[in-house]
Amino acid sequence: MSVTLLHAPSSPYSAKVRVSAAIAGIELDGQVVATTDEPDKLLAANPLGKIPCLVLEDGTGLFDSRAITQELDRMSGKKLFPRNAAKRREAERLEAAADGLCDVLLAQVYEKRFRPADKVQQTWLDLQARKAERTLDWLNDHCSMRGKPHVGHVAIACAIAYAELRFPDLKWSRGRPKLKRFYGKFGQIVPSFSELKSLA
C-alpha cells in the first residue's frame, strides 16, 4: 500500500501523523509542501490547502490530523488506539487537549508572523498564553505512559516538542514533573520520535 503524506517539517500536527505512522508500522511517502504557495497537489487533495494531508492510493485526500490518525489506526489493524472503550476515550481526550495546545501556540506564532509589529494584539497573545499554561497543567495531571503508546501519547509529545521549538521561554516543564517524566519516557519507548518530531 502506497500512501503519501503532504506535510511541513515544523508542523506539530504533521509530526503527530509521522510518529503515529511509525508506531503503526505504516510507511509513508512524505512530501514537504509550503501551504503559502498553494501547490496544486495539495489543493487537489484538500480544498483548505492545509497540512498534514494524507493521500490514499485512489487519490482520496484525508485532512486534519485526527481524521488521519483514525485512518492509520484502521490501516494498521487497531495499533494506535486502545480497544477498551474507556481507555480509548481517554486517549482521544489527551489527543484533543494536546492538539488544542498546538492550536493556541500556533495562534501566537501567526499573530506575530503575519501582522505588522504595531498591529500585534498583546491582549490576544496573553489570552492564548493563559490557555497554553492551563492545558500544560492539565496534561501534567492526566498524562501517563502506562501500557503501549497510543495517539494521545503521541499528540502530547509532539505538542511539547513544538513548544520547545517555538517557545523556549515558556519553560513547559517547570512545576510539571509528571509531564517532564512522561516526555522523557516517551522518547525512550519510541526511539524514532527524536528523528520525526518537529525539527525545522
Contacts in CASP RR format, 6 or more apart in sequence:
PFRMAT RR
TARGET T0000
AUTHOR 0000-0000-0000
METHOD contacts of the structure
MODEL  1
MSVTLLHAPSSPYSAKVRVSAAIAGIELDGQVVATTDEPDKLLAANPLGK
IPCLVLEDGTGLFDSRAITQELDRMSGKKLFPRNAAKRREAERLEAAADG
LCDVLLAQVYEKRFRPADKVQQTWLDLQARKAERTLDWLNDHCSMRGKPH
VGHVAIACAIAYAELRFPDLKWSRGRPKLKRFYGKFGQIVPSFSELKSLA
1 26 0 8 1.000
1 57 0 8 1.000
1 75 0 8 1.000
2 29 0 8 1.000
2 57 0 8 1.000
3 26 0 8 1.000
3 28 0 8 1.000
3 29 0 8 1.000
3 54 0 8 1.000
3 55 0 8 1.000
3 56 0 8 1.000
3 57 0 8 1.000
3 75 0 8 1.000
4 28 0 8 1.000
4 29 0 8 1.000
4 30 0 8 1.000
4 31 0 8 1.000
4 54 0 8 1.000
4 55 0 8 1.000
5 14 0 8 1.000
5 17 0 8 1.000
5 18 0 8 1.000
5 21 0 8 1.000
5 28 0 8 1.000
5 29 0 8 1.000
5 30 0 8 1.000
5 31 0 8 1.000
5 52 0 8 1.000
5 53 0 8 1.000
5 54 0 8 1.000
5 55 0 8 1.000
6 30 0 8 1.000
6 31 0 8 1.000
6 33 0 8 1.000
6 41 0 8 1.000
6 42 0 8 1.000
6 45 0 8 1.000
6 46 0 8 1.000
6 51 0 8 1.000
6 52 0 8 1.000
6 53 0 8 1.000
6 54 0 8 1.000
6 55 0 8 1.000
7 14 0 8 1.000
7 17 0 8 1.000
7 18 0 8 1.000
7 30 0 8 1.000
7 31 0 8 1.000
7 32 0 8 1.000
7 33 0 8 1.000
7 51 0 8 1.000
7 52 0 8 1.000
7 53 0 8 1.000
8 14 0 8 1.000
8 32 0 8 1.000
8 33 0 8 1.000
8 34 0 8 1.000
8 35 0 8 1.000
8 51 0 8 1.000
8 200 0 8 1.000
9 32 0 8 1.000
9 198 0 8 1.000
9 199 0 8 1.000
9 200 0 8 1.000
10 162 0 8 1.000
10 165 0 8 1.000
10 198 0 8 1.000
10 199 0 8 1.000
10 200 0 8 1.000
11 51 0 8 1.000
11 52 0 8 1.000
11 198 0 8 1.000
12 102 0 8 1.000
12 105 0 8 1.000
12 106 0 8 1.000
12 158 0 8 1.000
12 159 0 8 1.000
12 161 0 8 1.000
12 162 0 8 1.000
12 198 0 8 1.000
13 51 0 8 1.000
13 52 0 8 1.000
13 65 0 8 1.000
13 99 0 8 1.000
13 102 0 8 1.000
13 158 0 8 1.000
14 51 0 8 1.000
14 52 0 8 1.000
14 65 0 8 1.000
14 198 0 8 1.000
15 158 0 8 1.000
15 161 0 8 1.000
15 162 0 8 1.000
15 196 0 8 1.000
15 197 0 8 1.000
15 198 0 8 1.000
16 65 0 8 1.000
16 69 0 8 1.000
16 99 0 8 1.000
16 151 0 8 1.000
16 154 0 8 1.000
16 155 0 8 1.000
16 158 0 8 1.000
17 28 0 8 1.000
17 52 0 8 1.000
17 54 0 8 1.000
17 65 0 8 1.000
17 68 0 8 1.000
17 69 0 8 1.000
17 72 0 8 1.000
18 28 0 8 1.000
18 196 0 8 1.000
19 154 0 8 1.000
19 157 0 8 1.000
19 158 0 8 1.000
19 190 0 8 1.000
19 192 0 8 1.000
19 193 0 8 1.000
19 196 0 8 1.000
19 197 0 8 1.000
20 68 0 8 1.000
20 69 0 8 1.000
20 72 0 8 1.000
20 80 0 8 1.000
20 151 0 8 1.000
20 154 0 8 1.000
21 27 0 8 1.000
21 28 0 8 1.000
21 72 0 8 1.000
22 190 0 8 1.000
22 192 0 8 1.000
22 196 0 8 1.000
23 79 0 8 1.000
23 80 0 8 1.000
23 149 0 8 1.000
23 154 0 8 1.000
23 190 0 8 1.000
24 72 0 8 1.000
24 73 0 8 1.000
24 75 0 8 1.000
24 76 0 8 1.000
24 79 0 8 1.000
24 80 0 8 1.000
25 76 0 8 1.000
25 79 0 8 1.000
26 72 0 8 1.000
26 75 0 8 1.000
26 76 0 8 1.000
28 54 0 8 1.000
31 41 0 8 1.000
33 39 0 8 1.000
33 41 0 8 1.000
33 42 0 8 1.000
33 51 0 8 1.000
35 42 0 8 1.000
35 49 0 8 1.000
35 50 0 8 1.000
35 51 0 8 1.000
38 49 0 8 1.000
42 49 0 8 1.000
42 51 0 8 1.000
42 53 0 8 1.000
43 49 0 8 1.000
45 53 0 8 1.000
45 55 0 8 1.000
45 59 0 8 1.000
45 61 0 8 1.000
45 63 0 8 1.000
46 53 0 8 1.000
46 61 0 8 1.000
46 63 0 8 1.000
48 63 0 8 1.000
49 63 0 8 1.000
50 63 0 8 1.000
52 63 0 8 1.000
52 65 0 8 1.000
52 68 0 8 1.000
53 61 0 8 1.000
53 62 0 8 1.000
53 63 0 8 1.000
54 61 0 8 1.000
54 62 0 8 1.000
54 63 0 8 1.000
54 68 0 8 1.000
54 71 0 8 1.000
54 72 0 8 1.000
55 61 0 8 1.000
55 62 0 8 1.000
56 62 0 8 1.000
62 68 0 8 1.000
62 71 0 8 1.000
65 99 0 8 1.000
66 95 0 8 1.000
66 96 0 8 1.000
66 99 0 8 1.000
69 80 0 8 1.000
69 95 0 8 1.000
69 151 0 8 1.000
69 154 0 8 1.000
72 80 0 8 1.000
73 79 0 8 1.000
73 80 0 8 1.000
73 81 0 8 1.000
73 151 0 8 1.000
80 150 0 8 1.000
80 151 0 8 1.000
80 154 0 8 1.000
81 88 0 8 1.000
81 91 0 8 1.000
81 92 0 8 1.000
81 150 0 8 1.000
81 151 0 8 1.000
82 88 0 8 1.000
82 90 0 8 1.000
82 91 0 8 1.000
82 150 0 8 1.000
90 142 0 8 1.000
91 150 0 8 1.000
91 151 0 8 1.000
91 152 0 8 1.000
91 153 0 8 1.000
92 151 0 8 1.000
92 152 0 8 1.000
93 142 0 8 1.000
94 139 0 8 1.000
94 142 0 8 1.000
94 143 0 8 1.000
94 152 0 8 1.000
94 153 0 8 1.000
94 155 0 8 1.000
94 156 0 8 1.000
95 151 0 8 1.000
95 152 0 8 1.000
95 154 0 8 1.000
95 155 0 8 1.000
97 135 0 8 1.000
97 138 0 8 1.000
97 139 0 8 1.000
97 142 0 8 1.000
97 155 0 8 1.000
97 156 0 8 1.000
98 139 0 8 1.000
98 152 0 8 1.000
98 155 0 8 1.000
98 156 0 8 1.000
98 158 0 8 1.000
98 159 0 8 1.000
99 155 0 8 1.000
99 159 0 8 1.000
100 135 0 8 1.000
100 159 0 8 1.000
101 132 0 8 1.000
101 135 0 8 1.000
101 136 0 8 1.000
101 139 0 8 1.000
101 159 0 8 1.000
101 163 0 8 1.000
102 158 0 8 1.000
102 159 0 8 1.000
102 162 0 8 1.000
104 128 0 8 1.000
104 129 0 8 1.000
104 131 0 8 1.000
104 132 0 8 1.000
104 135 0 8 1.000
105 128 0 8 1.000
105 132 0 8 1.000
105 159 0 8 1.000
105 162 0 8 1.000
105 163 0 8 1.000
105 166 0 8 1.000
105 167 0 8 1.000
107 124 0 8 1.000
107 128 0 8 1.000
108 125 0 8 1.000
108 128 0 8 1.000
108 129 0 8 1.000
108 167 0 8 1.000
109 166 0 8 1.000
111 120 0 8 1.000
111 121 0 8 1.000
111 124 0 8 1.000
111 125 0 8 1.000
111 128 0 8 1.000
112 120 0 8 1.000
112 125 0 8 1.000
115 121 0 8 1.000
132 163 0 8 1.000
132 167 0 8 1.000
132 170 0 8 1.000
136 163 0 8 1.000
136 172 0 8 1.000
136 176 0 8 1.000
136 179 0 8 1.000
137 176 0 8 1.000
139 156 0 8 1.000
139 176 0 8 1.000
139 179 0 8 1.000
140 175 0 8 1.000
140 176 0 8 1.000
140 177 0 8 1.000
140 178 0 8 1.000
140 179 0 8 1.000
141 178 0 8 1.000
143 153 0 8 1.000
143 156 0 8 1.000
143 178 0 8 1.000
143 179 0 8 1.000
143 182 0 8 1.000
144 182 0 8 1.000
145 153 0 8 1.000
145 182 0 8 1.000
145 185 0 8 1.000
145 186 0 8 1.000
145 189 0 8 1.000
149 186 0 8 1.000
149 189 0 8 1.000
149 190 0 8 1.000
153 182 0 8 1.000
153 186 0 8 1.000
154 190 0 8 1.000
156 179 0 8 1.000
156 182 0 8 1.000
156 183 0 8 1.000
156 186 0 8 1.000
157 182 0 8 1.000
157 183 0 8 1.000
157 186 0 8 1.000
157 187 0 8 1.000
157 190 0 8 1.000
157 193 0 8 1.000
157 197 0 8 1.000
158 197 0 8 1.000
158 198 0 8 1.000
160 172 0 8 1.000
160 179 0 8 1.000
160 183 0 8 1.000
161 197 0 8 1.000
161 198 0 8 1.000
162 198 0 8 1.000
163 170 0 8 1.000
163 172 0 8 1.000
164 172 0 8 1.000
165 198 0 8 1.000
165 199 0 8 1.000
172 179 0 8 1.000
173 179 0 8 1.000
173 180 0 8 1.000
173 183 0 8 1.000
186 193 0 8 1.000
187 193 0 8 1.000
187 194 0 8 1.000
END
